[in-house]
Amino acid sequence: LRLSEKGCGFGMDEKLGKLGEFGVIDLFRRMVRPARDWVSTGIGDDCAVLKLGGAERLLVTTDMLVEDVHFLRDGISPSQLGWKSMAVNLSDIAAMGGDPAAAFLALGLTPDIDRTFLNALRDGLLDCASRFGVDLLGGDTVASNGGLVLSLTVLGRASSTEVVTRNGAGPGDVVFVGGGVGDSAAGLHLLLGSPGQIDPADRGQLLKAHLEPQPQVELGRLLARNHLVTAMIDVSDGVLQDLGHLCEESQVGADLLADQLPVSGAVRRLALSAGRDPLDWALSGGEDYVLLFCVPSDREAEAIRLCEKELEIQVVPIGTIGKERRIRVRRDGVWTRPEELGYDHFRR
Ligand SMILES: [Mg+2]
């Protein structure tokens, strides 16, 4: 999650820039050995998974939005900011196949924030929460000297047989996305002052994708309940990078068919007008918050049919998992490595 179209927000500090977001996570992950036997999954997935009584599993995730790093105060309305802060966390619960239940909000407030702003922020956040059956149960409020900060922690539940982690993908599995990719990055491009010409309907669609993402909670539940997926993640960092995370955890690789990525007409039209490559936004833009998941090849047709029938969602096969631990991308019939296309999906 980041504001700039390139880089992960660590670029300003040379030392952190070298370490990168995932280097920082690794720094902790390497030293953490859970002391309790109730930890089923710890650092390194979309949620932590804790064993409760019997087959019940508790899912926990946390995500923070920081002003001028993840959002500009005049680029998003307070109610959209509230919605988005909840939605990005619910997307992580969805990525585990879970049912979100409760949220805790930590707020760092700057002195210029007034009651009107807070009311709207609250309404957007509670709107998203109630849409997905989530209760806000607590939090913390502090003063911030830097910028506005919202950190949300969300709890969810699933049964042990339903929880989907990132590490179950196997060779031959078909890789799917649960919806269009690239809209959010194209929306960010507009917010940052795109030179491209665009009609109002396209503009509305792209901005909405970036500012009011829709977490695929129902899709995650449906796939998990029917034991259709071997591994799952949500697209927050971009298809290439998130597929890379999933492959790393599963110790596999993937062949990605870039031409099969579902890229909307609005994304293509803006890219054409702005002189950009729509597949750049689709492959590495991020913040789409659609699910990316792996299905055993003999259940591919069943997955497509079920999602269409139950949820009217067109899930799209975009590649296959392979044994060799590398990602290849096919564009216009030519296979290349992401690095050759200018992508550094294992940015560390
Ligand atoms: Mg995630």
Residues whose N, C-alpha, C, O or C-beta is under 5 A from the ligand:
A	BS01	MG	D46 D92 D234 S236
